[in-house]
Amino acid sequence: MKTLKNWKTILLIFLCIMLLGSGTNGIFFLYRLDKPKIIDKFLDPFIFNNGTRVQTKDDWRERRNEIKELLLDIEYGHMPGHSSSITSEILSSQNLSGGNELNTIKLIMTPNSSKPNEMINLTIWVYLPNGTGPFPTIIKVAPDGTGSQEAMSQKILDRGYIYVCYNHIELDPDTQGYDIIGACQEIYSDYDWGSIAVWAWGAMRVADFLLNESWVDFNAEGIPNVDPNSLIITGHSRRGKTALLAGALDERFAMVVPNGSGCGGAGSFLIQGVFSESIADITSEFRYKAWFQKDFGNYGNREEDLPFDQHFIRALVAPRIILSTDATGDLWSNPIGTQAVYEATIPVYEFLNASKNNSIHYRSGGHSFTELDFQVLLDLSEKLLLGKNITGNFYITPYEIDFPIEYRNSY
């Protein structure tokens, strides 16, 4: 213990020296930690494109469609509907401990019945708990234990959930500084979708299969017994952006959980914490321009000209459950801006009488998808979806900042 304390003292002295040596820059960094750059106020999501105001829940359904088109037009690009047909093939089965099972399945999607030779293949891993079901089910973007994510299949199975991971990069490669036309963009060449939209489309097709929709072939193999009222979508970082988009657009997802999703996800464009990623950063030709609609980068350093911020996409989930999970030390993912977006969405959830379904959680640490993040996801699911007596703080707001949300109490 004494050695540990000495190391902590040495580290503290080193940090003090560094800050003093950097002069005003170091002092400004400390000042900025809890004081974000506020570019502009949040736009009112209750205002229709024609300037009139939402008055009823039916109005909100109409306004929701406008918001959806706005986001697809400018940020993510448009995507097609479901494939003409989906079938599946079990590639392998593995018995796991406790009577659990893992099936590796290939989904085979035919976009157009008039072109049966044009197919899109997608690998999914279906972890099945022991029992007959129906089971609550989590879809995660990317294989288990990849992309700064701790492997969680066993713990999820222990809680009695089906856990389905899919290989999103089979649909469109994940590139940096260049673009590759993937299988989906090649076949659906008339759409302006970026990679995030492609991957989100993939999550919806996984949902098609799991829910055995009418366009899923009756000979499809390995369809598990899913509770259709307890379908959850999650992902981390770029995959968190994907989960948020899929959950915002597809109302079959009862719960949407973006983790560390940052810029283009649950973080704000207008409220920027210190070191947070911006539109100009993420859409740079040298980084991830291909994730978004091709012209979205034009709003780099022009965030105030955008006709929305990310509270619009979060509001699309309402009145369903949304849980954003983030880390206070993950500065690049703009944790302050994520709280701002959460608060800017509160009026929508209140309007729809679903305040408890708008949730947010923070932990210490950095950019990863940890066991604690999953534990919070599972606890909230069991509390709100399954009606169990679960305790926990699912509404953590660590930043005491008055964000510019002028439309509070205006609905």
QUILIN-V179325 format. One record per helix or strand of 3 or more residues. SS is the DSSP state (h for helix, s for strand). FROM is the first residue (numbers start at 0). TO is the last residue. If there is no record, write none. Layout:
ss=SS from=FROM to=TO
ss=SS from=FROM to=TO
//
This chain:
ss=h from=1 to=20
ss=h from=23 to=31
ss=h from=56 to=75
ss=s from=84 to=94
ss=h from=96 to=98
ss=s from=100 to=109
ss=s from=119 to=127
ss=s from=134 to=140
ss=h from=152 to=157
ss=s from=161 to=165
ss=h from=167 to=169
ss=h from=182 to=186
ss=h from=194 to=209
ss=s from=225 to=235
ss=h from=237 to=248
ss=s from=254 to=258
ss=h from=278 to=281
ss=h from=288 to=290
ss=h from=295 to=298
ss=h from=302 to=304
ss=h from=310 to=316
ss=s from=320 to=326
ss=h from=330 to=332
ss=h from=334 to=350
ss=h from=354 to=356
ss=s from=357 to=362
ss=h from=370 to=384
//
